[in-house]
Amino acid sequence: KETFHTIKGEVVTEKLVQLYPDRFMWVSTHISGVNMYSQFIYEIIPEGEGSRLDFTAIHIEHRKPLSEKRFEVFAAKLLSYDSDVWKNLAKTMEKELKS
């Protein structure tokens, strides 16, 4: 279960997370909430002296259909939000590894 706060109040979702440690990969599937059946695939790929995170999303919204323009704006916001979350996590992990 994941709980977060929004302007409209508290939102609770449930996710099923499958781990694939031999591939440094995990899959998160929403099993409740407005994003039910959305699926997110994360895989850490060794690259040179470091690594990169490959992220694939199948994002489903249970709401009224959006116009093409509003859909493009919504998709850009999701991309920006997800990127920011992962950048912040990477910075935090780097700080913790250095200490």
C-alpha positions as CSV (number, residue, x, y, z in Angstrom):
1,K,0.0,0.0,0.0
2,E,1.1,3.5,-0.8
3,T,-0.4,6.6,0.7
4,F,0.3,10.2,-0.4
5,H,-1.3,13.5,0.1
6,T,-2.8,15.8,-2.6
7,I,-4.7,19.0,-2.7
8,K,-7.9,17.0,-2.8
9,G,-6.9,14.8,0.2
10,E,-5.2,11.5,0.9
11,V,-4.8,8.9,-1.8
12,V,-4.2,5.3,-1.1
13,T,-3.2,2.8,-3.8
14,E,-2.2,-0.8,-3.7
15,K,0.6,-2.3,-5.9
16,L,1.9,-5.7,-6.6
17,V,5.7,-5.6,-6.9
18,Q,7.6,-8.5,-8.5
19,L,11.3,-8.7,-7.9
20,Y,13.9,-10.1,-10.4
21,P,17.1,-9.8,-8.4
22,D,19.2,-11.8,-10.9
23,R,18.4,-9.1,-13.6
24,F,18.4,-6.1,-11.1
25,M,14.8,-5.6,-12.2
26,W,11.4,-5.1,-10.7
27,V,7.8,-4.7,-11.9
28,S,5.2,-2.6,-10.1
29,T,1.6,-3.2,-11.1
30,H,-1.2,-1.0,-9.6
31,I,-4.0,-3.2,-8.4
32,S,-6.3,-0.4,-7.1
33,G,-7.0,3.3,-7.5
34,V,-7.3,5.6,-10.5
35,N,-4.2,4.0,-12.1
36,M,-5.4,0.4,-11.7
37,Y,-3.7,-2.0,-14.2
38,S,-0.9,0.5,-14.8
39,Q,2.5,-1.2,-14.9
40,F,6.0,0.1,-14.4
41,I,9.1,-1.8,-15.2
42,Y,12.5,-0.8,-13.8
43,E,15.8,-2.4,-14.7
44,I,19.3,-1.3,-13.6
45,I,21.8,-1.9,-16.4
46,P,25.5,-2.0,-15.8
47,E,27.2,0.6,-18.0
48,G,30.9,1.4,-18.0
49,E,32.0,2.2,-14.4
50,G,28.4,2.8,-13.4
51,S,24.9,1.9,-14.3
52,R,21.7,3.4,-15.7
53,L,18.0,2.8,-15.0
54,D,15.8,1.7,-17.8
55,F,12.2,2.6,-17.1
56,T,9.1,1.5,-19.1
57,A,5.6,2.7,-18.1
58,I,2.2,1.6,-19.2
59,H,0.2,4.3,-17.5
60,I,-3.6,3.9,-17.4
61,E,-5.9,6.7,-16.2
62,H,-9.5,5.8,-15.3
63,R,-11.1,9.2,-16.1
64,K,-12.9,11.0,-18.9
65,P,-11.1,10.9,-22.2
66,L,-8.7,13.8,-22.8
67,S,-8.3,15.8,-26.0
68,E,-5.1,15.1,-28.0
69,K,-3.6,18.4,-26.8
70,R,-4.5,17.8,-23.1
71,F,-3.2,14.2,-23.4
72,E,0.1,15.6,-24.7
73,V,0.3,18.0,-21.8
74,F,-0.6,15.3,-19.3
75,A,2.0,12.9,-20.7
76,A,4.7,15.6,-20.6
77,K,3.9,16.3,-16.9
78,L,4.1,12.6,-16.0
79,L,7.5,12.3,-17.8
80,S,8.8,15.4,-16.0
81,Y,7.5,14.2,-12.6
82,D,8.9,10.7,-13.0
83,S,12.3,12.0,-14.1
84,D,12.5,14.4,-11.2
85,V,11.7,11.6,-8.7
86,W,14.4,9.4,-10.0
87,K,17.0,12.2,-10.2
88,N,16.3,13.1,-6.5
89,L,16.6,9.4,-5.5
90,A,19.9,9.1,-7.4
91,K,21.3,12.2,-5.6
92,T,20.2,10.9,-2.2
93,M,21.7,7.5,-2.9
94,E,25.0,9.0,-4.0
95,K,25.2,11.1,-0.8
96,E,24.5,8.0,1.3
97,L,27.1,5.9,-0.5
98,K,29.8,8.6,0.0
99,S,29.2,8.7,3.7
